[in-house]
Each structure stands twice: as structure tokens, then as C-alpha cells.
Amino acid sequence: MAESPSNPSQPITTPDPLITEPEIVSPIEPDTALTPHPPPGRRAAATFIFFTVTLDMLALGMIAPVLPRLIEGFLHGDTSSAARMLGLFGTVFAAMQFFFSPILGSLSDRFGRRPVVLLSNFGLGFDYLLMAWAPALSWLFVGRVISGLTASSIPTAMAYMADVTPRERRAAAFGMLNAAFGIGFVLGPAMGGLLGNINPRLPFWVAGLLSLINGLYGLFVLPESLALTNRSPFSWARANPVGSLNLLKRGGMLAVSGVLLLGYIAQQSLMNVYVIYADYRYHWTDRTVGFSLATIGVFTAIYGALLVKRVVAKIGERGAITLGLIGGAIGYSMFGFSKTGLLFWLGIPLLNLMSFTWPSAQSVLSRKTSPSEQGQLQGAINSLRGIAGLIGPGFFTYVFSKSIGANAIVSIPGTPFYVAAAMLLIALALAQSATRPSPSKN
């Protein structure tokens, strides 16, 4: 989106490298969508969006180590029933993401990003407090359902960044938000583990308070980003998951969406097999597993915050997608092949090259979508994550179960990671086709 000419009557300021000024709309004076000069606080707004995503991931990470213990406590120590219930909690959370991400995204296209982001912050905060208080398992389940809904604000945060970032810089902006994912992934479980040792409910209290404080902060610093002229009517036909995914059928978008979906499903091998695989094959302690997961998060943050912008500027979005998919396939293959922990550790920085793929693919899709549909687009992308969350856990745990033991179909413990690598190679073929430059017309 082209930048408006500067107003000579305004003092000269140094532009933010990611944020383009004219599209931020003041929450007090909506008509400023038509003014060419940047309102104050635009950097604070971008920082707020970054911290919103970080805190959302931090909160999810904080409760991850203690949720199983809390469920098991309600079931009087019945580990088998707790495992089944934990699986149900995870499935319901993914289903809520799948159904409500496009709804919230479409609502943000109609009413603006600011109210959706703030309401989600407050909703998530009160929900974690509800889960902290929950006197019975049924209350905890209701809280998990609500958290799946309110955590669907992330697509709106992505759409906010698309609103305020020039098209050629969106990969870098999305890379920063992916860095926020990495930071939350590193700090969340560590904080949750420490607080959970004091009281299993304490991480929920802290997560809730952090979300509420962030929402209060946003009331003062977050302006609206979507101009009134770029808003679109709300439609259930577009807001439902199937309707939102129809947006991805446009020219060139379907194949890029396939790249993201295959990548998200492959990522489920880490989320669902990683810990049990490391225990089975390397006999790692909880401390070693936690440290290795933290290392993955650190590389995600470093790549997203420091390298995505430079890599995309050097080799373009197509090159960044290709680099990430090749690195990811090699990394997963190293995980599967490694008979000792050493090769596994060496595969982590290669696997994390996928940090270049996610924002670059999102940027390609964003550039093919009008400003009035950015919320719907990001909701559709998050629905792809929801689909992966519904498919991946059962699929990869089944593959692993059939790769070990006396009843193994193929006695290769690393099979789930080889399957993930194969998915990325298929995604690579799709990406090469979808992002091939159009022949120049003479």
C-alpha cells in the first residue's frame, strides 16, 4: 500500500522501518483515516500488538506444564482418564480456533481491529481467572473452550500489522510476530513450571492478570488501524470456516495455503511426539527435553526478529519460503535419523529455518488480498492451524505407535519425523509452482 506524501506543516520524524503511518486511525477521531500525517503513538501501537501476541503465547505456554496435573487432581490421580481428558481438551481448543478465528477476523473487517483485539485480551484474562478458580473439572473444561475462542484474536493482530505495514515489508512484520511466538514458547513453560511448583493454579492467575493488564494498556495506546473506507460488511457466508477458506481459492493462493497447511501439520510432530520420542530413544530427562524445546523457541525468536527482514530483502519471499522448507525437511530428517542426541541438537537450527517460510507465505497471501479482507484472510490462515491441530495429534501419535515395539509395522522410531519431512518436500513443490515469476510481457 503506497505511503501518503508527508505534510510539510508537521515536524519531520524518523519513520519506523516496519510501520507505514497513514493507515492508523485514531480511536477518538475516526475521520483521521483521511488525514495524511501520522498520529502520535503509532510505535506504541505496533509494540502493543507484538506484546499481545507474546503474552498470548506466554499464557498458553505457562499453563501447558500444569494443566495435566490439574486435570489429574480432579480425577483423583487416575492418569489414564486424565490422558484421555487432556486429549479432549486439546481437540476442543483446536476446534474453537478452527471455527472462531474466521468469525473474529471477519468481525475485525467490519468493526475494526481495535475492539476485537481489546475484547479478546479482556476475555482471555477473565477466562484464565475462571480456570484458576474452577472448583470442578466441568468448569475447567468450559474455561478451555472460552480460551480457544479468545485466543483466536491472533489473526486480528496479524491483520493489524498488515494494515499498517507496506506490502513489501509485511514478511518482516509477520516475522516479528513469529518471534513473539518463539519468545512465548521459551518463557511460558519455564514460568509455568516454576509457578506450578508453588501451586498448580498459580500460572492461571498470573496469565489472567497479564492479559488484563495488557488490555488496560491497549485502551490507552492502541489506535484503530483499519480505515472506514476499507471496512466490509459482516457476512456469515464468509465468516464460517468453509466460507473463509473460499478466500484462499483465488489465483495462486490455494497452493500457498497448501504450503502452510502441510507445514502446520508437520509441526504437530514436534508438539505431540517430540517428548515421548526423546524419552524413548535418548532417555532424556525432563530438564533436557525442556532445554531442547527452549532452544527451538530461541532460534524461532532470533530468526523472526533479526533475520527474516534481511533474508527476504536478499533472496525475496520465494527464496525465503524455499530456504525454510529445505531447512525444515533436513531438520526433521536429522531428528528421525539421529541415534544419539548430538545429531538431534544439530538439527534444531536447520529445522528452525521454517521461521522464514511462515511470514513469507503469509506475506504472499496478504499481498493478494484487499485491505477490507485482511481479517478474513488471517482468520482463514488460523483455521488452517486449527485443521492441523485436529489432524496432527492423532496422526503422528499413531504413526509413532506403529514404529516401535513388537507390533511395529516399520521398526523405525524416527518415522513420524520422516513423514513430516516428506510433507515439507511436497510443500516445496507446491511453493515452487505457486510463486514462479510470471513471464514478462513484451
C-alpha positions, -999 to +999 in steps of 0.1 A: +000+000+000+015+033-011+025+058+015+009+092+016+030+123+010+043+139+041+026+171+054+052+199+054+034+216+083+043+187+106+077+181+122+100+156+105+102+123+123+122+092+116+099+065+101+095+032+117+112+005+095+081-017+095+051+007+101+037+030+074+020+059+090-011+069+072-033+039+078-035+041+116-069+056+125-073+074+159-098+057+181-112+091+191-114+107+157-122+080+131-121+106+103-084+107+106-084+079+082-084+107+056-056+127+070-021+123+055+000+128+086+008+101+112-010+103+145+011+100+176+016+067+193+019+045+162+051+029+175+034+022+208+006+006+189+029-017+170+047-026+202+014-034+219+004-058+191+038-075+195+033-079+232-003-090+228+009-120+207+038-126+231+016-126+261-010-148+244+017-174+237+033-169+271-001-176+288-006-207+267+029-219+275+025-212+312-005-234+316+009-263+295+030-279+323+003-276+349-029-283+330-023-321+331-017-321+368-048-300+375-069-324+354-054-354+371-062-338+405-099-335+396-098-372+386-082-383+419-049-393+403-064-415+375-036-410+349-053-429+322-086-409+324-065-377+327-047-385+295-079-390+276-094-359+291-063-339+282-066-351+246-103-339+246-092-305+259-066-302+231-091-312+204-118-288+217-092-260+218-082-267+182-119-269+171-126-235+187-097-220+168-109-235+136-145-222+140-140-188+156-108-175+140-126-166+107-155-151+127-133-128+147-113-120+116-144-110+097-157-090+126-125-070+126-130-063+089-164-049+098-159-031+131-121-025+131-092-043+147-090-024+179-123-036+196-117-072+186-081-072+199-090-055+232-121-076+238-100-107+232-074-095+257-100-089+284-119-121+275-087-142+278-078-125+311-111-132+327-111-168+313-078-176+329-090-163+362-121-186+357-098-215+352-077-206+382-108-206+403-125-236+387-140-258+415-147-288+392-134-303+360-165-291+341-156-255+349-121-261+338-134-275+305-157-245+300-126-223+305-106-242+279-135-238+254-135-200+261-097-197+258-099-214+224-123-187+214-105-157+229-071-169+217-085-165+182-075-128+184-041-136+169-054-134+133-067-099+141-033-089+154-018-102+122-044-082+102-035-051+122+001-055+112-009-060+076-030-028+078-001-006+090+028-022+070+037-016+034+032-047+013+069-052+006+077-052+043+050-075+055+072-106+056+094-087+081+064-077+102+050-112+103+085-124+111+084-102+142+051-117+153+065-152+147+094-141+170+068-133+196+055-169+193+091-181+199+095-159+230+063-171+245+073-207+236+106-203+255+094-183+286+059-197+291+066-234+300+096-223+322+075-198+341+046-222+343+068-249+357+083-226+384+049-212+394+032-246+392+057-260+418+043-234+442+006-241+433-008-257+401-034-228+399-009-200+402+001-199+365-036-194+356-038-164+380-006-149+366-017-155+330-050-139+336-036-108+353-010-103+325-038-104+299-060-080+318-030-056+323-022-058+286-058-050+277-059-019+300-026-007+285-041-012+250-070+011+259-046+040+260-020+032+233-038+012+206-054+033+178-076+018+151-057+006+120-085-001+095-097+030+077-135+034+075-133+033+037-116-002+038-142-019+060-165-045+046-200-058+058-200-088+080-213-119+063-218-154+078-212-168+044-176-155+046-171-158+084-179-195+087-147-217+084-157-231+050-166-197+036-135-181+049-113-208+033-130-200+000-109-168+000-079-190-004-091-204-037-081-173-056-054-174-082-021-187-067-034-186-032-046-222-029-012-237-034+005-213-010-023-222+015-014-258+009+022-250+018+011-235+051-013-264+059+013-291+052+038-271+073+014-267+102+005-305+102+043-314+100+048-291+131+024-313+150+050-340+151+070-317+174+041-309+196+028-344+201+057-369+195+088-349+205+088-355+242+079-392+241+104-398+213+133-381+232+125-403+262+122-435+242+152-431+221+177-410+241+163-414+276+164-376+282+153-362+315+125-336+317+152-310+322+170-319+289+137-321+270+127-287+284+160-272+275+158-285+239+123-271+235+136-238+248+164-239+222+138-243+195+120-212+208+152-192+210+160-199+173+125-190+164+128-157+181+162-149+167+153-158+131+120-140+133+132-108+150+167-104+134+170-124+101+136-126+083+138-090+071+174-093+059+168-127+042+136-116+024+154-084+012+183-106-001+165-135-018+129-125-019+098-141-005+100-171-029+136-177-019+128-174+018+100-199+015+123-223-004+151-219+022+128-226+051+112-257+036+145-273+026+160-265+060+129-279+078+129-311+058+166-316+066+160-308+102+131-333+106+152-359+088+181-354+112+156-358+141+145-391+127+179-404+117+198-395+148+207-424+170+222-402+196+212-368+209+240-349+192+226-350+157+193-341+171+207-310+186+224-301+153+191-304+135+174-277+156+189-246+138+181-262+105+146-271+114+140-235+126+147-222+091+110-227+088+108-194+105+115-178+071+086-198+055+057-188+077+059-150+074+069-151+037+040-173+028+016-151+048+030-120+031+024-136-003-012-142+006-016-108+022-005-091-010-031-109-030-059-098-006-076-064-005-074-042+027-110-050+035-104-087+037-072-089+057-091-100+088-109-127+069-076-139+054-058-141+088-088-159+102-086-184+073-049-189+079-056-196+116-083-220+106-056-239+087-037-241+121-069-254+136-073-281+109-037-291+116-044-293+153-074-316+147-054-339+123-019-339+137-021-352+172-039-384+164-020-390+132+015-386+145+010-405+177-005-433+157+025-433+133+049-434+163+030-462+180+033-483+148+070-475+145+081-491+178+076-522+199+067-558+189+037-547+169+055-522+148+047-521+111+080-504+103+105-506+132+119-471+127+113-448+157+120-417+137+092-424+112+070-395+124+098-371+116+104-386+082+067-382+074+070-346+085+100-341+062+081-356+033+052-332+039+076-303+036+091-316+004+055-318-011+050-283+002+083-272-015+069-285-049+037-265-043+056-234-034+078-235-064+048-237-086+027-211-068+055-185-066+070-189-100+075-154-115+052-146-143+069-143-177+074-107-187+053-094-215+070-076-243 
